[in-house]
Each structure stands twice: as structure tokens, then as C-alpha cells.
Amino acid sequence: CFNSGSSCEKCDFETDLCKALPELNLQPGWIRRNGQSGMGPPYADHSGNDSAYFLSLSSEMRSSSATLRTNVFLPTDEEHICQITFHYWISQMSGTLMVGLQKHSEDTITNIWQDSGDLQNRWKSNTITINSTEKYEV
């Protein structure tokens, strides 16, 4: 859910890719699939639905990295907060999922959250709150 103030955009990949992830088709390695795809775990989404879609890294990308970049978000203030809640699954011990913040005045991406794979092989959930006085991408 991409939340900016009172509006909340839910993104479930059921019909297409999210409005918030416009360049996804330009990012090699990410595929939209469900648990029935025969590609290994996870065999269902975070709610246990095996026909629901989610994004997954293709097996060819296991040894390298792939990026998802959001649209441009407007600056935040007391009225317009930004909270992003997401569900994720890291099946490999070596895998790391990172969330980065790139403000428009900066060339660098600042890492604001990360998690690495463990042996639990389960969906997890996380919410990050972003504060930025200028336009930014995640």
C-alpha cells in the first residue's frame, strides 16, 4: 500500500504492475507469477492464495541484483506522510532485500531498510515511513 496522506494505493499485481512501479518492465530479472507457476517456493502469496500474483526474481538472477523503482513521490509534511507496507519472502540464506531512498537533489541512493534471508521460508511484512522535504523515489 503506497499511502500519501489520506489516499492509499493498493498494489497486488493481480491484473498488472502497479502504478507506483512504472519502469518494472525495463528491469531485467523481475517476473510476475503465482504459486502455481512451477517455479518453486513460495507456492502461495502472503494470504495463502496459490493463484494470487506476486513479483519474483527469475532463477537466472539469483547471483546478482535487480531493482524496482517507484514513480516520483511528492515531498512529505505533517499532512502528507508516506508509509509503504509490503510483504516479502527471501528464500535463500544469501539473499538481501533493501529499500533505498533517492531524493531529487542527490545522485546517491540511501539505504533505509534491509533484511536478509533466513531458514524460516515464510512471508514477512514490513512498513516503512519516509520523510522528505523534496521529491523522491524509493
C-alpha positions in Angstrom: 0.0 0.0 0.0 1.5 3.3 -1.1 0.0 5.9 1.3 0.3 9.6 0.8 -2.0 11.5 3.2 -5.5 10.0 3.2 -5.2 8.3 -0.2 -3.9 4.8 -0.3 -2.9 2.9 -3.4 -3.1 -0.9 -3.1 -0.8 -2.8 -5.3 -1.4 -6.6 -5.6 -0.1 -7.4 -9.1 -3.3 -9.2 -9.9 -4.1 -7.5 -13.2 -0.8 -5.8 -14.0 2.1 -4.0 -12.4 1.5 -1.1 -10.0 1.2 2.5 -11.0 4.0 3.0 -8.5 6.4 0.8 -10.3 6.4 2.2 -13.8 9.8 1.0 -15.0 9.4 -2.6 -13.9 9.4 -3.9 -17.5 12.8 -2.2 -18.0 14.3 -4.0 -15.1 15.6 -7.5 -16.1 15.1 -10.3 -13.6 11.7 -9.5 -12.1 8.8 -11.6 -13.2 5.1 -11.6 -12.2 4.0 -15.0 -11.2 1.9 -17.0 -8.8 2.3 -20.1 -6.7 1.1 -22.4 -9.5 3.8 -21.3 -11.9 6.0 -24.4 -11.1 9.0 -22.2 -10.3 9.4 -23.3 -6.7 8.6 -21.6 -3.5 6.7 -19.6 -2.5 3.7 -21.7 -3.5 1.2 -19.0 -2.5 1.0 -15.3 -1.7 1.2 -13.9 1.9 -2.5 -14.8 2.4 -2.1 -18.4 1.3 -3.7 -18.0 -2.1 -1.8 -20.1 -4.7 -3.4 -18.3 -7.7 -2.6 -14.7 -6.5 0.2 -13.0 -8.2 3.4 -11.5 -6.8 6.8 -10.4 -8.1 9.7 -12.8 -8.1 13.3 -12.8 -9.2 14.0 -15.2 -12.0 16.4 -18.0 -11.3 19.0 -16.5 -13.6 19.2 -13.5 -11.3 20.0 -15.4 -8.1 23.6 -14.4 -8.2 23.2 -10.7 -9.0 20.9 -7.9 -8.1 17.7 -6.4 -9.6 16.0 -3.1 -8.8 12.4 -1.9 -8.6 12.0 1.8 -8.8 8.8 3.8 -7.9 7.3 6.8 -9.5 8.3 10.2 -8.2 6.6 10.9 -4.8 5.9 14.5 -3.7 7.5 15.9 -0.5 6.2 14.9 2.8 5.0 17.0 5.7 2.7 16.7 8.7 -0.4 16.4 6.4 1.2 14.2 3.7 3.1 11.3 5.3 4.4 8.4 3.2 4.0 4.9 4.5 4.8 1.9 2.4 3.7 -1.5 3.6 4.9 -4.6 1.8 5.0 -8.3 2.1 8.2 -10.2 1.1 9.8 -13.6 1.0 13.5 -14.3 1.0 14.1 -18.0 0.4 17.9 -18.0 0.2 20.4 -17.5 3.0 22.4 -15.2 0.8 19.6 -13.1 -0.4 19.1 -9.5 0.8 16.2 -7.2 0.2 17.0 -3.5 0.5 14.8 -0.4 0.4 16.6 2.8 -0.8 15.6 6.4 -0.9 16.7 8.8 -3.6 16.0 12.4 -3.2 15.9 14.5 -6.3 18.8 16.8 -5.3 21.0 13.7 -4.7 22.7 11.3 -7.1 23.1 8.6 -4.4 20.5 6.2 -3.1 20.4 6.0 0.7 19.6 2.6 2.2 16.8 3.0 4.7 15.9 -0.7 5.4 17.1 -4.2 4.7 16.5 -7.8 5.6 18.4 -11.0 4.7 17.2 -14.5 4.1 16.8 -17.0 6.9 15.7 -20.6 7.3 12.1 -19.8 8.1 10.9 -19.7 4.4 7.8 -17.6 5.2 6.3 -14.4 4.2 7.1 -11.4 6.3 5.6 -7.9 6.4 7.1 -4.5 7.0 6.1 -0.9 7.0 8.5 2.0 6.4 7.7 5.7 6.9 9.5 8.1 4.7 10.1 11.8 5.4 11.5 14.0 2.7 11.3 17.8 2.1 11.8 17.3 -1.6 10.6 15.0 -4.3 11.9 11.4 -4.1 11.8 7.9 -5.4 12.0 4.6 -3.5 
